[in-house]
Amino acid sequence: MPWLEVDLEDEDGVALQKGKYRGASQRKIDIAVVQLPHISNFTDFNALAAQPDVRVRYVRHADDLAGADMIILPGSKNTLGDLLWLQDTAFAHGILLAQRQGVPVLGICGGYQMLGDMLIDEVESGLGTLPGLGLLNTVTRFAPHKTTTQATATLADALPGWLAAASGMALRGYEIHMGETTLLDGVRPLMQLCKNGQYTADGAVSDNGTGIWHLSARPV
């Protein structure tokens, strides 16, 4: 009987219940996604897992970061709560140690905000101001309204390290985040975002390649 191999997205939580990784264990590139207690939009990583040389692991213990070629901090439904969890467990130390050893660290949405120096929430959580992981010189201030919109973007030129091959790439996708992130010394925008004909800088990347964007996107 004719059939098509279609990679349909799982319902919320199903992929995490299936097992700790997607993709064959012998694949060459090993990506560790930190399984935050309030992880969101984990299907963003399906495209990575579909690559023939990539294995994506959802890790629940800091020791499982060992051997990863890249670490991803995903989005969160409770950014400050999950940041405290990282700091109360060995994950924060493990992520910082891996980054110092040259492992790229990528943050998406709430995970991106956690990579910064400071997060300020005077809106929802009641936690006030918390220090971030300090991998990006950024400050995030949360806002009462959530941004949800479709967008296109162009990645910056001359990106460093592992991002170099993507320099200047055109993307389209969606933007979902709460709050605004201010970039300080030592980091630069990852992309120019186009919404309703207006261009704005978005995301952040450090000189060593740490950082990422709010846009869950795919090449045009």
C-alpha positions in Angstrom: 0.0 0.0 0.0 1.4 3.4 -0.9 2.4 5.6 2.1 4.3 8.7 2.9 6.8 9.1 5.7 5.5 12.3 7.4 7.1 13.6 10.6 4.0 14.9 12.4 4.4 16.8 15.7 3.5 15.0 18.9 0.9 16.2 21.3 2.2 18.2 24.3 4.4 16.0 26.4 4.2 12.9 24.3 7.7 13.1 22.9 9.1 13.6 26.4 7.3 10.5 27.6 8.6 8.3 24.8 12.2 8.4 25.9 15.2 10.6 26.5 16.3 11.0 23.0 15.2 11.3 19.4 17.4 9.9 16.6 19.7 6.9 16.6 22.3 6.8 19.4 25.2 6.4 17.0 24.6 9.8 15.3 27.6 12.1 15.0 26.3 15.3 16.5 24.9 15.1 20.1 22.6 17.8 21.3 21.4 18.0 24.9 18.1 19.9 25.5 17.6 20.7 29.2 14.2 19.3 30.2 13.0 22.2 32.3 10.1 21.5 34.7 8.0 23.9 32.7 9.4 23.3 29.2 7.4 24.7 26.3 7.4 24.3 22.5 9.7 21.3 22.7 8.6 20.4 19.1 10.9 23.2 18.0 13.7 20.6 18.0 12.0 18.0 15.7 13.7 19.5 12.7 17.1 18.9 14.4 16.3 15.4 15.3 15.2 14.7 11.7 18.7 15.4 10.4 20.6 12.2 9.6 23.7 13.0 11.7 22.0 14.5 14.7 20.7 13.0 18.0 18.6 15.2 20.3 18.6 14.2 24.0 16.2 15.6 26.6 18.3 15.6 29.8 16.9 15.6 33.3 20.1 15.5 35.2 23.2 17.7 35.0 25.5 14.7 34.6 23.8 14.0 31.3 25.3 17.1 29.8 28.6 15.3 29.5 29.6 14.6 25.9 27.1 17.0 24.3 28.3 18.9 21.2 25.7 21.6 22.0 23.4 22.5 24.9 20.0 24.0 24.3 17.9 25.9 26.9 14.4 25.7 25.6 11.4 27.9 26.1 9.6 27.9 29.5 6.0 28.5 30.7 7.6 29.8 34.0 10.9 31.4 33.1 11.9 32.7 36.5 10.8 29.5 38.3 12.8 27.4 35.9 15.8 29.7 36.3 15.7 29.1 40.0 15.5 25.4 39.4 18.7 25.6 37.2 20.5 27.4 40.0 19.2 25.1 42.7 20.4 22.0 40.9 23.8 21.3 39.3 22.5 22.4 35.9 23.6 26.0 36.1 27.2 24.9 37.1 27.2 22.3 34.4 26.1 24.7 31.6 28.7 27.3 32.6 31.4 24.6 32.8 30.5 23.2 29.4 30.5 26.7 27.9 34.0 27.4 29.3 35.1 24.2 27.6 33.9 25.5 24.2 30.5 23.8 24.0 28.0 26.2 22.2 25.0 27.1 24.4 21.8 28.0 22.6 18.8 29.6 24.3 15.3 29.9 22.8 12.7 32.3 24.2 12.7 31.9 28.0 16.0 29.9 27.7 17.5 32.9 25.9 16.4 35.2 28.6 17.9 32.9 31.3 21.3 33.2 29.6 21.5 36.9 30.4 22.8 38.8 33.4 19.5 39.9 34.9 15.8 39.2 34.7 13.3 41.7 36.1 9.7 40.6 36.7 7.4 43.1 38.3 4.3 41.7 36.6 3.6 38.1 37.3 5.8 35.8 39.4 6.4 38.1 42.4 10.1 37.2 42.3 11.3 40.6 41.4 14.8 40.7 40.1 16.9 37.6 39.7 20.4 37.1 38.3 20.6 35.0 35.1 23.3 32.6 34.1 25.6 35.4 33.0 26.5 34.0 29.6 25.1 37.0 27.8 25.4 40.6 28.8 21.7 41.3 28.6 18.9 42.4 30.8 15.3 41.2 30.4 12.3 43.1 31.7 9.0 41.2 31.6 5.8 42.9 30.3 2.2 42.1 30.9 1.4 41.3 27.3 2.8 38.4 25.3 4.1 38.9 21.8 2.8 36.3 19.3 3.2 37.1 15.6 4.5 35.7 12.4 7.7 37.2 11.2 10.6 37.0 8.7 14.2 37.7 9.6 17.7 37.9 8.2 20.6 36.6 10.3 23.5 39.0 10.9 26.6 38.9 8.7 29.9 37.4 9.9 28.4 35.3 12.7 31.1 33.7 14.9 32.0 30.0 15.3 29.4 27.4 14.7 26.9 30.0 13.4 29.2 31.2 10.6 27.7 29.1 7.9 24.3 30.7 8.7 25.4 34.3 8.2 23.0 36.3 6.2 20.4 33.5 6.0 16.8 34.5 5.5 14.2 32.9 7.8 10.5 32.9 8.4 8.6 31.6 11.3 6.9 32.9 14.4 7.8 35.1 17.4 6.5 34.2 20.9 7.9 35.9 24.0 7.1 38.0 27.0 9.2 41.1 27.8 12.0 43.0 26.2 15.7 42.1 26.3 18.3 44.9 26.2 21.7 44.1 24.8 24.7 45.5 26.6 28.5 45.5 25.9 30.0 42.4 24.3 26.9 41.1 22.5 25.2 42.0 19.3 21.9 41.3 17.6 21.6 37.9 16.0 19.2 39.1 13.3 17.0 41.8 11.8 13.4 41.0 12.3 10.7 42.2 9.9 7.2 42.7 11.2 4.6 44.7 9.2 7.3 46.2 7.1 9.3 47.4 10.1 12.8 46.2 10.9 14.1 45.7 14.4 17.1 44.0 15.9 16.3 40.7 17.7 18.1 38.0 19.6 21.7 38.2 20.8 25.0 36.5 20.1 28.3 36.8 22.0 31.7 36.8 20.4 32.1 33.1 21.3 28.8 32.1 19.7 26.6 31.9 22.9 23.1 33.1 22.4 20.0 32.8 20.3 16.7 34.3 19.1 13.0 34.5 20.0 12.1 33.4 16.4 11.3 29.7 15.9 12.0 29.7 12.2 13.1 27.8 9.1 15.1 28.9 6.1 13.1 30.6 3.3 
